[in-house]
Amino acid sequence: MAQPDYATLMDAALQARAHAYVPYSKFAVGAAVLSANGTIVPGCNIENAAYPMTICAERVALFSAYAAGASDIVAIAVVTDTAEVASPCGACRQVINELAPHATIVLFNLHGAQQLTDIQQLLPHGFGPRQLEEAM
């Protein structure tokens, strides 16, 4: 695959953010994942009055991509309205480690800041399938 079109991926994340359901925190997050075949799947955070049932944008996008058969994820974009770019939470990092371990992660905000990273930088020494295989 050629260099990913980060601008299009970021635009999809921005559009997804507009659909966030955040009546409690008012902290809208948009995400979009890009599969190797060029499919872009959006996601937004969705809150719930029973707070533990809330789900982050990154996991919505990744789970939706897998559900649609787009499992070879090459890039993930995440947008927030924060002073600096915001990094995925621990739960999202764990899911990225499992479902998109080689993806480039584009973190950006509504103010023009942008950072490219990967899961190895965000979750060094992460737990994954390899540890389970070693235990067997």
BAPA-914204 format. One record per residue (C-alpha): residue number from 1; residue in one letter; x, y, z. Coordinates in nm, 4 decimals. Layout:
BEGIN
REC,k,r,X,Y,Z
REC,NUM,a,X,Y,Z
...
//
This chain:
BEGIN
REC,k,r,X,Y,Z
REC,1,m,0.0000,0.0000,0.0000
REC,2,a,0.1185,0.3525,-0.0792
REC,3,q,0.1595,0.6182,0.1857
REC,4,p,-0.1758,0.6476,0.3675
REC,5,d,-0.3875,0.9539,0.2937
REC,6,y,-0.3824,1.0975,0.6446
REC,7,a,-0.5809,1.4082,0.5421
REC,8,t,-0.8787,1.1997,0.4290
REC,9,l,-0.8525,0.9814,0.7405
REC,10,m,-0.8393,1.2882,0.9639
REC,11,d,-1.1426,1.4348,0.7866
REC,12,a,-1.3349,1.1138,0.8543
REC,13,a,-1.2413,1.1384,1.2226
REC,14,l,-1.3603,1.5002,1.2314
REC,15,q,-1.6912,1.4005,1.0734
REC,16,a,-1.7302,1.1117,1.3194
REC,17,r,-1.6675,1.3471,1.6123
REC,18,a,-1.9798,1.5406,1.5117
REC,19,h,-2.1857,1.2294,1.5936
REC,20,a,-2.0413,1.1742,1.9417
REC,21,y,-2.3011,1.1158,2.2130
REC,22,v,-2.1530,1.2997,2.5109
REC,23,p,-2.4331,1.4472,2.7245
REC,24,y,-2.2375,1.4008,3.0496
REC,25,s,-1.8729,1.4831,2.9822
REC,26,k,-1.9233,1.7065,2.6753
REC,27,f,-1.5870,1.5609,2.5620
REC,28,a,-1.6482,1.4628,2.1992
REC,29,v,-1.3894,1.2407,2.0330
REC,30,g,-1.3777,1.1250,1.6739
REC,31,a,-1.1728,0.8427,1.5301
REC,32,a,-1.1296,0.6714,1.1974
REC,33,v,-0.9339,0.3653,1.0965
REC,34,l,-0.7844,0.2906,0.7574
REC,35,s,-0.7508,-0.0669,0.6374
REC,36,a,-0.4926,-0.1881,0.3887
REC,37,n,-0.7570,-0.2064,0.1148
REC,38,g,-0.8364,0.1652,0.1575
REC,39,t,-1.1563,0.1268,0.3585
REC,40,i,-1.2069,0.4004,0.6170
REC,41,v,-1.4305,0.3225,0.9133
REC,42,p,-1.5326,0.6034,1.1521
REC,43,g,-1.6087,0.5928,1.5214
REC,44,c,-1.7128,0.8336,1.7938
REC,45,n,-1.7385,0.8073,2.1686
REC,46,i,-2.0785,0.7123,2.3054
REC,47,e,-2.1584,0.7784,2.6698
REC,48,n,-2.4164,0.6148,2.8901
REC,49,a,-2.5785,0.7180,3.2181
REC,50,a,-2.4331,0.3954,3.3561
REC,51,y,-2.0801,0.5300,3.3078
REC,52,p,-1.8957,0.1959,3.2710
REC,53,m,-2.1017,0.1268,2.9579
REC,54,t,-1.9434,0.4248,2.7812
REC,55,i,-1.7193,0.3379,2.4857
REC,56,c,-1.4380,0.5378,2.3308
REC,57,a,-1.4203,0.6468,1.9674
REC,58,e,-1.1100,0.4408,1.8952
REC,59,r,-1.2747,0.1171,2.0041
REC,60,v,-1.5965,0.1961,1.8154
REC,61,a,-1.3946,0.2494,1.4965
REC,62,l,-1.1786,-0.0594,1.5424
REC,63,f,-1.4665,-0.2891,1.6393
REC,64,s,-1.6772,-0.1589,1.3496
REC,65,a,-1.3903,-0.2129,1.1060
REC,66,y,-1.3451,-0.5710,1.2194
REC,67,a,-1.7208,-0.6314,1.2083
REC,68,a,-1.7189,-0.5104,0.8458
REC,69,g,-1.4269,-0.7360,0.7528
REC,70,a,-1.1634,-0.4603,0.7405
REC,71,s,-0.9118,-0.6154,0.9767
REC,72,d,-0.5751,-0.5152,0.8281
REC,73,i,-0.5564,-0.1711,0.9930
REC,74,v,-0.2712,0.0513,0.8739
REC,75,a,-0.3618,0.3842,1.0358
REC,76,i,-0.5853,0.5319,1.3042
REC,77,a,-0.6740,0.8999,1.3438
REC,78,v,-0.8058,1.0430,1.6708
REC,79,v,-0.9315,1.4006,1.7118
REC,80,t,-1.0196,1.5964,2.0257
REC,81,d,-1.0894,1.9559,2.1201
REC,82,t,-0.8014,1.9904,2.3649
REC,83,a,-0.5155,2.2377,2.3957
REC,84,e,-0.2689,1.9614,2.3034
REC,85,v,-0.3339,1.6358,2.1197
REC,86,a,-0.4915,1.3732,2.3437
REC,87,s,-0.3657,1.0179,2.3565
REC,88,p,-0.5915,0.7109,2.3649
REC,89,c,-0.6871,0.5827,2.7098
REC,90,g,-0.5379,0.2635,2.8479
REC,91,a,-0.8285,0.0453,2.7346
REC,92,c,-0.8019,0.1796,2.3796
REC,93,r,-0.4255,0.1310,2.3807
REC,94,q,-0.4767,-0.2333,2.4742
REC,95,v,-0.7296,-0.2816,2.1921
REC,96,i,-0.5008,-0.1074,1.9416
REC,97,n,-0.2181,-0.3334,2.0569
REC,98,e,-0.4346,-0.6362,1.9792
REC,99,l,-0.6207,-0.5279,1.6634
REC,100,a,-0.3859,-0.2792,1.4950
REC,101,p,-0.0346,-0.3436,1.6275
REC,102,h,0.1431,-0.2035,1.3206
REC,103,a,-0.0814,0.0968,1.2563
REC,104,t,0.0373,0.4537,1.2463
REC,105,i,-0.1613,0.6580,1.4966
REC,106,v,-0.2412,1.0188,1.4022
REC,107,l,-0.3356,1.2251,1.7066
REC,108,f,-0.4677,1.5738,1.6308
REC,109,n,-0.6843,1.8485,1.7722
REC,110,l,-0.9154,2.1176,1.6428
REC,111,h,-0.6392,2.3778,1.6796
REC,112,g,-0.4000,2.2338,1.4212
REC,113,a,-0.1678,2.0309,1.6435
REC,114,q,-0.0790,1.6875,1.5096
REC,115,q,0.1409,1.4007,1.6238
REC,116,l,0.2258,1.0731,1.4517
REC,117,t,0.2952,0.7819,1.6832
REC,118,d,0.2448,0.4077,1.7131
REC,119,i,0.1305,0.1634,1.9771
REC,120,q,0.4862,0.0655,2.0698
REC,121,q,0.5449,0.4244,2.1837
REC,122,l,0.2082,0.4515,2.3600
REC,123,l,0.2111,0.1060,2.5220
REC,124,p,0.5661,-0.0250,2.5571
REC,125,h,0.5839,-0.3844,2.6805
REC,126,g,0.2120,-0.4284,2.6063
REC,127,f,0.0314,-0.7517,2.6840
REC,128,g,-0.0910,-0.9415,2.3818
REC,129,p,-0.1367,-1.2742,2.2049
REC,130,r,0.2335,-1.3555,2.2309
REC,131,q,0.2171,-1.3707,2.6099
REC,132,l,-0.0782,-1.6083,2.5942
REC,133,e,0.1039,-1.8307,2.3454
REC,134,e,0.4096,-1.8411,2.5710
REC,135,a,0.1923,-1.9544,2.8626
REC,136,m,0.0601,-2.2560,2.6753
//
